[in-house]
Amino acid sequence: MRSSPGRSNPSKQFPSIFNDVIGPVMIGPSSSHTAASVRIGRLLRERAGGTPRHVHFRFDRHSSIAATYRAQAADLGLLAGLLGYETHSPEIVDAHALAGAAGLDYGFEVADIGPGHPNTYYAEIDGVQYRALSTGGGMVELYDCSGQALPTDQVLPVRDQTIPSVPFTTAAEIADSELPLWELALQYESARGSMAPGQVLAKMQEIVSLLERSLATNLPPDAAEGHLQRILPNQAGLLEGKTLLGGEFSRKVLYYVTRFMDIKTSMGVFAAAPTAGSAGCLPGVVFALAQRRAEAFLAAGLVGVLIAHKSTFAAEVCGCQAECGAGSGMAAAAAAQVLGCDTKTCLAAASLALQNTFGMVCDPVANRVEVPCLGKNVMAAWNAIAAANMAASGFREVIGLDETIAAMDAVGRAIPRELRCTGEGGLSTTPTALALLRRTS
Ligand code: SF4
């Protein structure tokens, strides 16, 4: 067992499947902007002892959050959190009106503050200063004006109140295990969250049931009229009656990935996996395979833990390889498990999939998490299926998962800032994207 030496934020050292990887259960376009903002708002509300009277948020002009806080609904998230709502509350979309009705005096300002984490929120709440970070996939950190870290676990599914011990933190430690990957995931999360294995499985089953309910819910018919002035109408319906390459399985993969992205963009309820931007790839693959879904998500979740332990899910830090790339590696392990592969082979599948995603940039059009995000999720899903088939056939990954994750992190941090969700490069700065940005701002 590995024990935390008592860091202020155990999640950083020992990520949790439910805190850091599968979830949050949420609505909104972005886990690191919408859901994280709800959590930051809730934490600030707690500090204020209820709904505050005056709040003012500032973002550095060159940060990712400055470019995206409106389009990716960080403003809605902050206000909803300050009013006490959850990451999946439908009231998020009406947060401006609700804040006004509650008498909350609020403001958002983009200013020259200086370098820092690309998702840094500077907040003044009834005269008290705080600094908050969104560190990817909905995870947050909060600091007081002296730089002291404040607890954040009260807004997480798995509380950090006990200093956790975990049985392993690397792929190398489990590669030769005779247990299937999902059972190792149960073992890990059970230790990490002080829960019985049966509770972990039940918690994952709840997420699967939630996704099933979301799939069965009708989406608003027209995209462009939505709260966030979408770019794309719902796309999954376009597949009806079309002849596609690859037969029924191919259709299912494309349908489920697309449908989950449609749900996300329609402000429906979904689970970030590992992020909202990559909410199509892993759930799409798991639902297309249609077998033992909770076990598949657990296997994927454990690969996500290994990634989070050494790297990040924040596109603002490591580009889209941290979102769709990570989702693809996780989905590859889940798919290999469905094929009946042992843990070593599932980990090889994850490594093969990740190796193909190095260097993916984050350049969303008009700051919406729609284009090229849908296509990248579809690509990531097929990459996962190819990697699972390769690993199951005995293809060697050559570079093991631990080394691949370390190399992936180094590559991600070398991606230019303009291509890490700042809207300053790639597709974001094409004439068409700029015109869309003007139209939708
Ligand atoms: S390009 Fe990738 S990382 Fe960037 S917003 Fe889209 S899905 Fe997220």
Residues whose N, C-alpha, C, O or C-beta is under 5 A from the ligand:
A	BS01	SF4	G277 S278 A315 G319 C320 E323 V361 C362 D363 P364 V369 C373
